[in-house]
Amino acid sequence: MATLIHLDTHVVAWLYAGRHDLLGRKAVARIEQSDLLVSPMVLLELEYLRESGRTSRGAEAVIDDLASRIGLRVSETPFSRVVDRGLTLTWTRDPFDRLIVAHAAVDGLPLVTKDRTIRANYRACVWD
């Protein structure tokens, strides 16, 4: 049975774009060995990026594509539990980062992220 791991938004965007070259060595290994989850906040952030012109595809298209190609799933952990945990993460003011990290923490799973601030504050990160 494969292990589970959460992915940060930029990792999802890079996987969708086929930009594996942007991923850390350990990140690639863990992605290849694991079942992949995202917080629903990743979907919201992907849609926000599309609305602001930073990406061309919306969240649904990206997640549906990666679900069919690599089995990516959205975590079903109750949002109230995620928010409760997010209330304790005072090291960031970014609501997306705060809830994505909180979701991984509530699920008790590592998070694949390049974000240095997240990696400095959430011990269960995977990157290089």
C-alpha positions as CSV (number, residue, x, y, z in Angstrom):
1,M,0.0,0.0,0.0
2,A,1.4,3.4,-1.0
3,T,1.7,6.2,1.5
4,L,-0.3,9.4,1.3
5,I,1.1,12.8,0.8
6,H,-0.4,16.3,0.3
7,L,0.7,18.6,-2.5
8,D,1.0,22.4,-2.4
9,T,-0.7,24.5,-5.1
10,H,2.5,25.3,-7.1
11,V,3.4,21.6,-7.2
12,V,0.0,20.8,-8.6
13,A,0.4,23.5,-11.2
14,W,3.8,22.2,-12.2
15,L,2.7,18.6,-12.5
16,Y,-0.2,19.7,-14.7
17,A,2.1,21.7,-16.9
18,G,4.6,18.7,-17.1
19,R,7.3,20.8,-15.4
20,H,8.8,18.0,-13.3
21,D,12.2,19.8,-13.7
22,L,11.0,22.4,-11.2
23,L,10.5,19.8,-8.5
24,G,13.0,18.9,-5.9
25,R,14.7,15.5,-6.1
26,K,13.1,14.2,-2.9
27,A,9.7,15.7,-4.0
28,V,9.8,13.7,-7.2
29,A,10.6,10.5,-5.4
30,R,7.8,10.9,-2.9
31,I,5.3,11.9,-5.5
32,E,6.2,8.7,-7.5
33,Q,5.8,6.5,-4.4
34,S,2.7,8.0,-2.9
35,D,-1.0,8.4,-3.3
36,L,-1.6,12.1,-3.8
37,L,-4.0,14.4,-2.0
38,V,-4.7,18.1,-2.0
39,S,-6.7,20.3,0.3
40,P,-9.8,21.9,-1.3
41,M,-7.9,25.2,-0.6
42,V,-5.6,24.2,-3.5
43,L,-8.6,24.2,-5.8
44,L,-9.6,27.7,-4.6
45,E,-6.0,29.0,-5.0
46,L,-5.8,27.5,-8.5
47,E,-9.1,29.3,-9.4
48,Y,-7.8,32.5,-7.9
49,L,-4.7,32.2,-10.0
50,R,-6.8,31.7,-13.2
51,E,-9.0,34.7,-12.3
52,S,-6.0,36.9,-11.8
53,G,-4.5,35.9,-15.1
54,R,-1.5,34.0,-13.7
55,T,-2.7,30.7,-15.1
56,S,-4.9,29.8,-18.1
57,R,-6.8,26.8,-16.7
58,G,-9.3,26.6,-13.9
59,A,-9.1,24.4,-10.9
60,E,-11.6,21.9,-12.1
61,A,-9.8,21.2,-15.3
62,V,-6.4,20.9,-13.6
63,I,-7.7,18.6,-10.8
64,D,-9.7,16.4,-13.2
65,D,-6.7,16.0,-15.5
66,L,-4.3,15.1,-12.7
67,A,-6.9,12.8,-11.2
68,S,-7.1,10.8,-14.4
69,R,-3.3,10.9,-15.1
70,I,-1.8,10.4,-11.6
71,G,-4.7,9.6,-9.3
72,L,-4.7,12.9,-7.5
73,R,-7.6,13.2,-5.0
74,V,-9.1,16.0,-2.9
75,S,-9.0,15.3,0.8
76,E,-12.4,14.9,2.4
77,T,-11.3,15.9,5.9
78,P,-14.0,18.1,7.4
79,F,-13.2,21.8,6.8
80,S,-14.1,22.7,10.4
81,R,-11.2,20.5,11.7
82,V,-8.8,22.2,9.2
83,V,-9.9,25.7,10.2
84,D,-9.5,24.8,13.9
85,R,-5.9,23.8,13.2
86,G,-5.3,26.8,11.0
87,L,-6.2,29.1,13.9
88,T,-3.0,27.9,15.5
89,L,-0.7,28.6,12.5
90,T,0.3,32.2,13.3
91,W,3.5,32.2,11.3
92,T,1.8,33.2,8.1
93,R,-0.8,35.7,7.0
94,D,-1.4,33.9,3.7
95,P,-4.8,32.2,4.0
96,F,-4.1,29.7,1.3
97,D,-0.8,28.6,2.9
98,R,-2.3,28.6,6.4
99,L,-5.1,26.2,5.4
100,I,-3.1,24.0,3.1
101,V,-0.6,23.4,5.8
102,A,-3.4,22.9,8.4
103,H,-5.1,20.4,6.1
104,A,-1.9,18.3,5.8
105,A,-1.3,18.5,9.6
106,V,-4.9,17.4,10.4
107,D,-4.5,14.5,8.0
108,G,-1.2,13.8,9.7
109,L,0.6,13.8,6.3
110,P,3.7,15.3,4.7
111,L,3.3,18.3,2.4
112,V,5.3,18.6,-0.8
113,T,6.2,22.3,-1.2
114,K,9.1,24.5,-2.4
115,D,7.9,27.3,-0.1
116,R,10.7,28.1,2.3
117,T,8.5,29.7,4.9
118,I,6.2,26.7,5.0
119,R,9.2,24.3,5.2
120,A,10.7,26.4,8.1
121,N,7.5,26.1,10.1
122,Y,5.9,22.7,9.2
123,R,8.3,19.9,9.9
124,A,6.6,17.3,7.7
125,C,7.6,19.0,4.4
126,V,9.3,17.3,1.5
127,W,11.3,19.0,-1.2
128,D,15.0,18.5,-1.9
